[in-house]
Amino acid sequence: MTHRRHRRSPVRTRGMPRVRSFLFALLVAGCQDDLQPPPAGPPEVTVVPAIVKDIPIEEDFVGRVVAFRSVEVRTQVEGLLVRRAFMEGTDVKKGALLFEIDPRPLAAALGEAKARLARSEVVLDRARQKVARLKPLAEANAISREDYDEAVAGEKEAAAELQAGQATVEHARLNLDYTRITAPESGRIGRALVPEGRLVGKDGPTHLATIDKIDPIYVTFTVTDKEALLLDKAAVSGKAKLLDDSKIPVRLKLPDDSEYAAMGKLDFASSTINPETGTFAVRAEFPNRKQQLAPGMFVRVHVEVGQWPKAVLVPQRAVLKAPKGHYVYVVGKNNAVERRDVQVGDWFESSWIIEKGVAAGDPVVVDGLQALTPGATVKPVPVDQAPARAAAADMPDKQSGAK
């Protein structure tokens, strides 16, 4: 049986590779045409117009809470401390009993003074009677003038002794009253500095306790002389409008970063500057009915001293730092980039206050700053349209995605 070998057609075998190569070349050429970038145009930059706005002049300081008034409770007489009539760390009212000194020695002294006063009264009464008897005799020249003058002098001496006795009695009575030590001021009393049973007042008044009046309460802080001078110059030049001291609002932030509900007012500013620190002391008064503020507490003081009228504001990220100052890039005529040297002031929220170099409405570049050169032509995009353009650029093309 004869077997025949089947051979593929030589036409098909030789033609297929050429067709495939031709089709592949066409496909590659088409994809390369699609991948070719469009003609390059000027680069896009995001711009924000400089705005003009009346803004408050605000300063923050670190303050310390101090008592409105601190009164030291001290002894006024010598004696044995026998009683403490208050609980330490509580509020006391003016006139409330705090301590008691053994009153018995001073009560005895008062009794002795009263006895001497009674004797002086008797002596004065006898002297007056004697003068009354001798007066008509002296007028009748029945006795010598010398005897009568001596009787009158004795009466005056007795009257003086009586007055001295009255003063001694009053002094003894006061000393006895001083054995009951009362609160000279309403407020919060601290710990007792002397325990019961100890002799007090021997070598002078003994400090027994301290009462702090904390409603209202003070907050003290310091201001540098440089800050004060800058504000004064700005006010004189008309750049700033400062409030009257009595109308300056003062706010606090507590140590837990919460806002203190009540607003305070400036109460005092030192007229002298500390030569060691270059600062002067300022004090504000706050109501403290709930006693949230305690002496010794550190707080953040926020003071609004005035207003910058028609301040020019530029976003902080648009301002660049140079060795000799600050500058910004502005899109000028024909979309050409301009470099502007600016004089900056303080920060306000997320913007710089521009004192010189930029006018209201100038389109300031905020993105793509590092690649800019003065004189280059760019395509400015407002900042509110930049996110939409960026999102559109990130979306895949449907046709290229199909490929």
MARLUM-255645 format. One line per field, with one value per residue (C-alpha): residue number from 1; x, z, y. Coordinates in steps of 0.1 Angstrom, whole numbers, plus 5000, padded with zeros to 4 digits. Example, Ala and Ser with C-alpha at 12.3 -4.5 7.8 and 13.67 -1.06 7.14 Angstrom:
2
nr = (1,2)
east = (5123,5137)
up = (5078,5071)
north = (4955,4989)
***
This chain:
403
nr = (1,2,3,4,5,6,7,8,9,10,11,12,13,14,15,16,17,18,19,20,21,22,23,24,25,26,27,28,29,30,31,32,33,34,35,36,37,38,39,40,41,42,43,44,45,46,47,48,49,50,51,52,53,54,55,56,57,58,59,60,61,62,63,64,65,66,67,68,69,70,71,72,73,74,75,76,77,78,79,80,81,82,83,84,85,86,87,88,89,90,91,92,93,94,95,96,97,98,99,100,101,102,103,104,105,106,107,108,109,110,111,112,113,114,115,116,117,118,119,120,121,122,123,124,125,126,127,128,129,130,131,132,133,134,135,136,137,138,139,140,141,142,143,144,145,146,147,148,149,150,151,152,153,154,155,156,157,158,159,160,161,162,163,164,165,166,167,168,169,170,171,172,173,174,175,176,177,178,179,180,181,182,183,184,185,186,187,188,189,190,191,192,193,194,195,196,197,198,199,200,201,202,203,204,205,206,207,208,209,210,211,212,213,214,215,216,217,218,219,220,221,222,223,224,225,226,227,228,229,230,231,232,233,234,235,236,237,238,239,240,241,242,243,244,245,246,247,248,249,250,251,252,253,254,255,256,257,258,259,260,261,262,263,264,265,266,267,268,269,270,271,272,273,274,275,276,277,278,279,280,281,282,283,284,285,286,287,288,289,290,291,292,293,294,295,296,297,298,299,300,301,302,303,304,305,306,307,308,309,310,311,312,313,314,315,316,317,318,319,320,321,322,323,324,325,326,327,328,329,330,331,332,333,334,335,336,337,338,339,340,341,342,343,344,345,346,347,348,349,350,351,352,353,354,355,356,357,358,359,360,361,362,363,364,365,366,367,368,369,370,371,372,373,374,375,376,377,378,379,380,381,382,383,384,385,386,387,388,389,390,391,392,393,394,395,396,397,398,399,400,401,402,403)
east = (5000,5015,5015,5014,5029,5007,5025,5014,5009,5041,5020,5004,5036,5056,5029,5016,5047,5048,5011,5016,5046,5027,4997,5020,5038,5005,4993,5026,5025,4989,4997,5027,5006,4982,5010,5026,5021,5001,5021,5035,5020,5028,5029,4999,5002,4977,4971,4952,4943,4957,4927,4921,4904,4900,4916,4920,4954,4956,4984,4989,5008,5015,4998,4998,4968,4972,4948,4928,4940,4961,4957,4979,4962,4985,4983,4981,4987,5009,4994,4988,4970,4941,4918,4915,4879,4881,4887,4918,4913,4877,4860,4855,4835,4848,4845,4843,4862,4895,4917,4914,4942,4938,4919,4924,4956,4943,4909,4928,4947,4914,4900,4931,4928,4892,4901,4928,4902,4877,4904,4912,4875,4875,4906,4892,4859,4878,4899,4868,4852,4883,4884,4847,4853,4884,4871,4848,4875,4900,4876,4872,4909,4904,4931,4962,4962,4988,4966,4938,4961,4975,4940,4932,4964,4955,4921,4937,4962,4934,4915,4946,4950,4914,4919,4950,4930,4903,4928,4944,4910,4903,4937,4931,4897,4911,4938,4911,4892,4923,4924,4895,4912,4886,4888,4898,4886,4863,4880,4897,4919,4950,4965,4972,5008,5008,4992,4972,4991,5020,5029,5023,5030,5060,5086,5060,5029,5029,5017,4989,4973,4966,4933,4931,4903,4898,4865,4873,4908,4939,4959,4994,5015,5044,5047,5080,5091,5096,5060,5047,5069,5058,5021,5027,5044,5017,4991,5009,5014,4977,4983,4967,4937,4943,4915,4913,4928,4894,4878,4904,4888,4909,4902,4918,4926,4928,4956,4933,4931,4894,4881,4874,4837,4841,4858,4883,4895,4929,4934,4970,5001,5035,5051,5086,5104,5124,5160,5169,5140,5130,5094,5067,5040,5003,4974,4938,4908,4884,4852,4857,4824,4828,4864,4879,4909,4932,4963,4995,4977,4993,4970,4971,4960,4945,4943,4927,4943,4930,4925,4946,4923,4925,4953,4966,4966,4985,4985,5015,5026,5029,5056,5092,5122,5153,5186,5176,5139,5107,5093,5063,5057,5029,5014,5016,5009,5008,5008,5045,5059,5071,5091,5080,5100,5076,5076,5056,5040,5023,5004,4966,4951,4968,4979,5007,4999,5018,5028,5046,5051,5016,4984,4948,4938,4973,4973,4999,5012,5007,5017,5046,5068,5101,5101,5092,5116,5110,5098,5085,5051,5025,4989,4973,4946,4924,4928,4891,4895,4928,4913,4888,4916,4938,4910,4902,4939,4940,4910,4920,4911,4885,4900,4936,4922,4907,4940)
up = (5000,4989,5014,5001,5020,5024,5018,5026,4998,4992,4985,5019,5037,5021,5022,5058,5076,5053,5060,5097,5097,5076,5100,5131,5115,5108,5144,5159,5137,5147,5184,5181,5164,5193,5219,5204,5228,5216,5207,5240,5253,5281,5316,5338,5372,5399,5409,5437,5436,5465,5486,5508,5541,5575,5600,5637,5654,5677,5700,5722,5755,5783,5814,5851,5873,5906,5934,5932,5968,5992,6029,6056,6088,6117,6154,6172,6207,6225,6238,6235,6203,6216,6186,6148,6137,6099,6074,6054,6016,6020,6014,6044,6049,6062,6100,6104,6134,6123,6154,6191,6216,6253,6266,6303,6308,6288,6305,6338,6324,6315,6350,6365,6342,6351,6388,6383,6363,6392,6416,6393,6392,6430,6432,6406,6426,6458,6439,6425,6460,6474,6448,6453,6491,6487,6459,6480,6507,6482,6468,6504,6509,6538,6525,6505,6468,6467,6486,6461,6431,6445,6448,6412,6400,6419,6402,6367,6376,6387,6355,6335,6354,6347,6310,6311,6329,6303,6275,6294,6297,6261,6251,6274,6259,6223,6233,6247,6214,6195,6210,6186,6152,6124,6086,6074,6038,6021,6000,6000,6030,6027,6052,6088,6093,6131,6150,6182,6214,6202,6217,6191,6189,6212,6189,6167,6147,6138,6103,6108,6073,6040,6025,5987,5971,5938,5925,5906,5898,5879,5850,5845,5814,5798,5765,5748,5742,5705,5701,5718,5696,5664,5673,5683,5650,5630,5648,5643,5606,5602,5592,5623,5645,5681,5707,5739,5768,5786,5754,5746,5748,5766,5763,5779,5770,5800,5804,5788,5757,5764,5761,5793,5791,5806,5789,5808,5806,5809,5844,5846,5825,5840,5831,5834,5814,5830,5818,5821,5799,5778,5788,5809,5830,5820,5841,5832,5854,5850,5868,5885,5899,5892,5905,5874,5877,5906,5916,5901,5870,5836,5808,5772,5769,5736,5732,5703,5704,5672,5635,5603,5579,5542,5547,5516,5521,5502,5510,5530,5505,5478,5497,5492,5514,5499,5517,5516,5522,5508,5473,5453,5417,5400,5365,5347,5312,5284,5311,5318,5352,5374,5406,5432,5464,5492,5528,5550,5583,5606,5598,5597,5596,5566,5549,5551,5555,5527,5536,5504,5469,5460,5453,5456,5428,5417,5405,5428,5419,5447,5429,5407,5422,5420,5382,5375,5361,5357,5322,5314,5297,5317,5316,5348,5363,5392,5423,5424,5389,5395,5414,5385,5359,5379,5383,5346,5338,5360,5343,5318,5281,5270,5237,5250,5277,5250,5234)
north = (5000,5032,5062,5097,5126,5156,5189,5224,5247,5267,5298,5299,5291,5319,5346,5344,5358,5388,5396,5393,5416,5441,5442,5445,5474,5492,5486,5499,5530,5537,5534,5557,5583,5582,5584,5615,5645,5675,5706,5721,5754,5777,5760,5764,5781,5785,5821,5839,5876,5896,5908,5938,5934,5951,5927,5928,5934,5904,5893,5862,5861,5837,5850,5840,5841,5861,5868,5901,5907,5887,5894,5880,5870,5880,5883,5916,5904,5879,5847,5810,5799,5777,5773,5772,5778,5772,5744,5750,5757,5769,5802,5825,5856,5889,5890,5852,5838,5821,5817,5823,5832,5824,5854,5850,5870,5899,5897,5901,5930,5947,5942,5958,5987,5992,5992,6019,6039,6037,6049,6078,6088,6089,6110,6134,6137,6146,6172,6188,6190,6206,6232,6239,6245,6267,6289,6311,6313,6325,6351,6364,6363,6339,6316,6323,6323,6296,6271,6276,6273,6241,6227,6236,6219,6188,6187,6190,6163,6140,6147,6138,6106,6097,6102,6080,6054,6055,6050,6021,6004,6009,5995,5965,5960,5960,5935,5912,5916,5908,5873,5865,5868,5873,5873,5908,5900,5875,5849,5816,5809,5787,5763,5773,5782,5778,5749,5752,5752,5774,5808,5835,5873,5873,5888,5906,5898,5861,5851,5826,5822,5840,5848,5853,5872,5854,5869,5891,5878,5892,5878,5893,5891,5910,5929,5936,5972,5963,5952,5984,6007,5990,5995,6031,6038,6021,6041,6074,6067,6058,6022,6009,6020,6012,6008,6027,6007,6005,5990,5964,5929,5903,5865,5835,5799,5776,5750,5723,5746,5754,5789,5808,5819,5854,5883,5905,5941,5957,5970,5982,5987,5995,6028,6014,5987,5959,5966,5929,5915,5945,5941,5958,5943,5944,5932,5922,5917,5888,5877,5844,5834,5797,5799,5782,5805,5798,5819,5805,5790,5797,5807,5819,5856,5867,5905,5924,5959,5974,5970,5971,5989,5978,5953,5935,5897,5870,5833,5822,5796,5823,5842,5830,5839,5854,5863,5900,5897,5882,5881,5867,5859,5879,5872,5905,5918,5892,5865,5872,5863,5891,5889,5913,5921,5926,5939,5915,5922,5898,5866,5866,5831,5815,5847,5872,5909,5926,5962,5970,5954,5940,5958,5946,5922,5913,5877,5860,5826,5800,5767,5758,5785,5766,5763,5799,5824,5861,5870,5835,5832,5811,5803,5815,5793,5807,5786,5777,5761,5743,5713,5706,5708,5685,5660,5661,5655,5624,5608,5580,5586,5560,5554,5550,5528,5506,5502)
***
